[in-house]
Amino acid sequence: MDSALPIADRGGPAQPLLLAKDLRKHFPVGGGLLGRGRKVVRAVDDLTISVAKGETLGVVGESGCGKSTVARLLIRLLRPDRGTLVLDGDPVDEPHGITVNELRRQVQMVFQDSYASLNPRLTIGETLAFAPKAHGLPAAEARARTRDLLAQVGLDPESYAERYPHELSGGQRQRVNIARALALRPRLVILDEAVSALDKSVEAQVLNMLVDLKSELGLTYVFISHDLNVVQYLSDRVLVMYLGKIVELGPVEAIYGNPLHPYTRALLSARPSMDPRKRTHEAPIQGDPPNPIDPPSGCRFRTRCPFAEDVCAAGEPLLTETPAQSVACHMRRPGSGHSKAAAA
Amino acid sequence: MAIQSPSIDLGGTISVLLGRSGVSRGYWQSVGRRLRRDPVTLICAAILILLVAAALLAPWLGLADPYKTSMLRRLNPIGSPNNLLGTDELGRDMLARLIYGGRLSLFMGVTPVACALLIGGFLGIAAGFLGGRVNMAIMRTMDVFYAFPSVLLAISLSGAMGAGAENTLLALSLVFIPPICRVSESVTTQVRGFDFVDAAKASGASTLAIVRVHVLGNVLGPILVYATSLISVAIILAAGLSFLGLGVKPPEPEWGLMLNTLRQAIYVNPVLAALPGVMIFITSICFNLMSDGLRAAMDVKA
């Protein structure tokens, strides 16, 4: 495979670029000798995500809700316990599909910690050239690619290619990380808290650069963050996660304008607003999320939900289509038995 | 640092070609710069180089025959006209025997550590990088060796295989594999957890390329520093085995063996009897101080 050529769109614009079906990842913790009596953390539980071509899918949720696990599953840094990945119509790691390596050629990731994600012993140029060389690009071409990449992320190739990570600021390092993710000319870039560690002014610069790169290179983003404002700024669609499950999914205007799930509402009301008329009315949720080792039965949010009823403990709410978005809540499912739900 | 990743040399070459070598200092350049400002490490290195050079060049230094005994000149004191450092219990020249003895003693110190570094380092890096069951299998095997104190293990191994330099070498190598393996495993596990290794995996590079470029460069430094500190232990252990009669056989000059045979002279000429011990002491303390200096110089935060 010649990595110099960008990969052409094959399935047409309507086919999802990346489709993850029923992804599940449980991490075993502790347990007795020889793995008996082990408990599992249900980090990601039967998650189905589809990423459309050219969109930015924002993923939000509290710490520990499985956002980063999703990112690592999408790029196969973690092997899912079950579930399939389909990249532009090609199943990944299946008899008639594409290999994991081919998936990684087209899907790349930017990590949160800009320092830990750069090898301290390599110059920026060497870091950027590593992946293209590993895919068989000759050294001279890899060097040229490195210079293009640095220019693309707004760093002067002359002065940065030979520097070491510790000589760069946090913002510069994160630009290098983004450049590395682009080194293989991917179609989808997963940004896992990619700007969260930066201070606000640098964060804004990097965000604007990401927007420019997206239109310039025709990229698709999965943007994972706990920062609701940043997600609103960047995303076309937003996915809200709670304890390894999707609670709400829809266009950014719908999620931010008319959130339907009590959790989404609580999240949005907890964020500070500059407008005094939009001050917090609903009480933000209390306490920490329950332990994912032993999540609550039925709806996982019911232990913190002000509207919880018996039906919420009895059955798990399914993701239900509403006119604007999808939501997993018994109150929004007609005939569910919840007192606030419409009759069937 | 012959084993460092070639890409670092490449970076250096590029910067030299472009005439920009002053712009940015590479990691090893900055280590070298810090070492040059550390007088203790420099002095230790100089002493060690002197010892090694003297041992290697011994036949051409115009020394007396280290095997030639003389019943007339036994236990001559230090500063005797023909024997600068006196003579031993059989009238052999001490200076010649100490310098010739360095050949075996230094060899016995460095070789087992080098062998153990190859085997233990490989096993440890493999265990650390692959993790899971491979790690379990390798590290639990090493734990079995840890059940025995290292001195006891060396004594029992060379006792079982019989005296002689080769068996001592083998026994010492086996003794040093577990600690080097454990250190390699722990630093590799640490490096493996960094995002840059994940990023390299995500780029679809082969495991070999990831280990070569991203793991070795970050792991070899600490492992080498640790191995350097083991050289002094190896010299002392080898000397100890010789002292017990399990190592080198007489009349071969070797510091530990010399200590053993000069033992009877301790009441007659205690300073003379202590000379081989002084050599062992100087060599091992130099290796220890040098490994400390290396550790400090390789600390990026320093």
Contacts between the chains, C-beta under 8 A, distances in Angstrom:
chain1	res1	chain2	res2	distance
A	72	B	198	7.9
A	75	B	202	5.4
A	77	B	198	5.5
A	77	B	201	6.2
A	77	B	202	6.0
A	100	B	204	7.9
A	101	B	204	4.2
A	102	B	204	8.0
A	104	B	202	5.5
A	104	B	203	6.6
A	104	B	204	4.2
A	105	B	204	5.9
A	108	B	202	6.5
A	108	B	203	7.6
A	109	B	199	7.2
A	109	B	202	5.4
A	111	B	195	4.2
A	111	B	198	7.0
A	111	B	199	6.5
A	112	B	195	7.9
A	113	B	195	5.7
A	116	B	194	4.9
A	116	B	195	4.6
A	116	B	196	6.8
A	117	B	194	7.4
A	117	B	195	3.6
A	117	B	196	5.2
A	117	B	198	7.7
A	117	B	199	5.5
A	118	B	196	5.6
A	119	B	196	4.5
A	119	B	213	7.6
A	119	B	214	5.3
A	119	B	217	7.2
A	119	B	218	7.1
A	120	B	27	7.3
A	120	B	218	7.2
A	120	B	300	6.6
A	121	B	5	7.6
A	121	B	8	6.8
A	121	B	27	5.3
A	121	B	217	4.1
A	121	B	218	5.8
A	122	B	7	6.7
A	122	B	8	7.5
A	122	B	11	7.7
A	122	B	213	7.3
A	122	B	214	7.9
A	122	B	217	7.4
A	123	B	11	4.8
A	123	B	24	7.4
A	123	B	26	7.8
A	125	B	11	7.1
A	125	B	14	7.6
A	126	B	7	5.1
A	126	B	8	7.8
A	126	B	10	7.3
A	126	B	11	5.8
A	127	B	196	7.7
A	130	B	200	6.6
A	130	B	203	6.7
A	130	B	205	6.8
A	130	B	209	7.9
A	130	B	213	6.2
A	130	B	214	7.9
A	131	B	200	7.7
A	131	B	203	3.5
A	131	B	204	7.3
A	131	B	205	6.6
A	134	B	203	6.1
A	134	B	204	6.7
A	134	B	205	3.5
A	134	B	206	6.9
A	134	B	209	5.4
A	135	B	203	7.9
A	135	B	204	6.7
A	135	B	205	8.0
A	159	B	23	7.2
A	162	B	11	6.6
A	162	B	14	6.8
A	162	B	15	5.3
A	162	B	18	7.9
A	162	B	20	6.4
A	162	B	23	6.2
A	162	B	24	5.2
A	163	B	23	7.6
A	163	B	24	5.0
A	164	B	24	6.4
A	164	B	25	8.0
A	164	B	26	7.4
A	164	B	27	7.1
A	166	B	300	6.9
A	167	B	24	6.5
A	177	B	199	7.7
A	180	B	199	6.5
A	180	B	203	7.8
A	183	B	203	7.4
A	184	B	203	6.5
A	184	B	204	7.6
